[in-house]
Every structure is written in C-alpha cells, then in structure tokens.
C-alpha cells in the first residue's frame, strides 16, 4: 500500500519515515492507521547490511521463543557493530524488560530515543516502566511523547489522565530520566543517572 517495505534504513529511509509519520498524524481511518504503524515498525526493523539484518531477525525470533538472554546477547552483538540502529537498542530494551531488568531496559530505551526521537514504542515502554516504578511524572512525560508521535495509541489518553490524578506532574529538568533537558528535543547527554 505505502511501498515502504522496499526501502531499507539508509539515507532514503529518513524521508520515508518522515512521510509515514506525517501521514500517521493526519490519518483517521483505522485500517490506514494500522498500516502506517506497521510500515513505521517495518522501517525501524530493516537493516541494509545482510549479516546485520540476519542478527536483527535472529534476536527477534529468540524473543518470540522466549529465549530472552539469547536475544539480549544477539542484540548486544548487533549494537556493537551497528550502534546507530535505534531498533536494535529498542529490541534489547524489550528483552531486558521481559526478564524484569528495568535498569538495563531504561538505559536501552534512552539510547533508542537518542537515535530515533519519534520512537513512540520506546516512549510507551518507558512510560510503563516509569509508572511501575512509581515515577508518575516521568511516566506522563514519556506517554505524552508517545502520543505526540502516534496520537492513535489505544488507551494512552486515559493512562495519562490516571497518572496525572496520582500526582504525575512533569518536571522541567530531565522529565524522562534520560538526561534530556527538554522532552520534545532529542538532546541527550551521554551519562545516565
């Protein structure tokens, strides 16, 4: 439908992602929204290098088979050779989260949004972890960024309101806990607290 599945993460895919995100913002048809979300995820997963693509697919298969440590190891190897791949960081964050290792998951989510500041999936995961840790303000900040980039996430408005009712006020300094000065900007310092 969108032709996005034929383009890999290269110089041209940034333009494809820009187009997909613009269309997602304006979309109202549920089928179109679902297709646009799928196309964005497909762009994030695609890797032009064949051996790196094989590692991405292997890590994803390991997660599906609930081999979470093997998945972490695979994504770690991929990140070592291609640290610019935001989705490698995000997938490893997911595997860490599935193993209950929130600290490692948070660190990888921060690396994900440093590389792809529109990553609504990473922001959603960040919001879930922050909420579970009782950090309601940071959870609200993360969920608001997820909603900014994908206004169609089911249940996110209610979750933001629920967390705000629990005292979730977004602070001005480092609202995500990723050492970002302003939540809307992709400026991230290297050190994590």
N, C-alpha and C positions, 0 to 999 in steps of 0.2 A: 504494500500500500504506500509506504513512505519511501521505499528504496533505500532506507538507511542500513539495511542488513548487508549491503555490498561494500560498505566503506569501513575501513579499519581505523583504529586510533592512530592517526597521523596528522599531518598539518591540515588536511581537509576535514577531519572529523570534528575539530573545534567548531567549524562553520555548521556542520550537520547538527551538532549538539545545540548550538545557538538557535538554529531553526526549529528543532524539536521542542526546546524549552519555550520559545515564543509561541508555538502552536499550542503547547500544553496550557499556557496561561490563558489563551483565548478559547479553548475548547469547552463545549457544553454537552456534546453527545457522549454518553457513557462508553460506547464502543470506540469512538475516536480517542477518548481519554485513555482507555486501556491500551490501545495500540500505540499511542505516543509514549506512555510509561514503559511499555515493553521495548520500544525502539531505543529509548534512552538507556535502559539497562543493557540492551544489546551492544550499544556503542561503548559503554563502560567496560564490558567484558572482552570486547575484541582487542586483540593484540596483533600487530603486523608481523612480528617475528614468530616463525612457526614453532620453534622449540619453547619459546615463552608462552605461546598460545596453548601448547600441549601441557605445560605446567599449570596454567590457569584452569584448563579443563580437568586435569588430574585432581587439583585441590578442591574444585567444586564437586567432583564425583566422590572424593573422600568425605566431604561434609555430608553429602546425601546418604552415604553409607554409614554415617555416624562415627567415622574414624577421625575424630576431631584433632587429636595430636598429630596424626599423619598429615592432615590438612594444614595445620599450623606450620609444620616443617616444610611442606611443599610451597606454601605462600612465602615463607621466610626465604627460601632459595630464590623464588621469583623476585622478591623485593631486593635481594642482594644484587641481582643482575639488572633489574629494571625498576629502580626506586621511584621513578616518575609515574608508574602505573597506579593511579588512585584506587582502582578496583581491587588490586592485589592487597593493598592495605585494608580496604573495607571487608574483603572476604576473610582475611586473617582476624580482623576485629570481630567478625561474626563467629568464627570458630572459637576464639577466646571466650566470647560471651556464652556460647553454648557449653563451654567447660566451666563456667562460673568464675572465670578470671577477669573480673571487671576492670582492674587496674590496667592490664595489658590491652583489653578491649578499648578502653578510653584513650590510651596512648595512640593506638592504631586509628581510631576514629578521628582524632585530632590531625594525624598525618593525612588521612583521606581528605578532609575538608580543606587542608592546606593546599592540596594538589587540585581538588575539584570543589570549589566553594559553593557549587549548586547541588551538592550531593544530598538530596532530600532523604534518601535511605539512611545515610550515615547520621544525619541530624535526627532522624526519627529514633534510631538506635541510641544515640547519645541522650535524647530526651528520656527514653525508657530507663536507661541505666541511672541517670541523674535522679529521676523520680524514685526509683527503687532505693537509692542511697539517701533519700530524704532531702535532696538538694533541689527543692521545688522551683526556685528562681532560675537556676541553670537549666532545669528541665523545660521550663516555659520558654527560655531563650532558644533552646535547641528546637523545640516543636514549632516555634514561630518561624524559624529559618526554614524548617522542612516545609511548612505551609506556604512560605513566600515563594519557594521554587516549585512546589507542587500543591496548588490550592485544592486539589481533589482527594487528598488523603482522607480516607474514611475515619470518622471519629476524632480527628485531631482538634477540631474546634471545642468539642466537649471536654477533651483531656486538658487543653489549655485553660479553660474556664474552671475545671475542677482543681487544677494545681494553683491557680490564682486564688481561689477560695480558701485554699490551705495555707495561704501566705506566700505564694510563689511570686515574688517581686524580682524583676530582672534588675540586677545591679549594673552600674555603669562600668565598672572595671572588671575585665575578664569574665563576661557573662556566661561563657560556655565552659570555662575551666580549661581552655586550650591555649591560654596566654594570648588571646585575641583582644585587642584594645576595644574594638567596636565589632559587634556581632555581624554586621552586614558586610564587613570588609574581610578579604581573605588574608589579612596581615597576621602572620603567626610567627612568634619568636621561637627559636629552637628549643629552649629549655621548657620542660613540662613540670608543673608543680604537683 
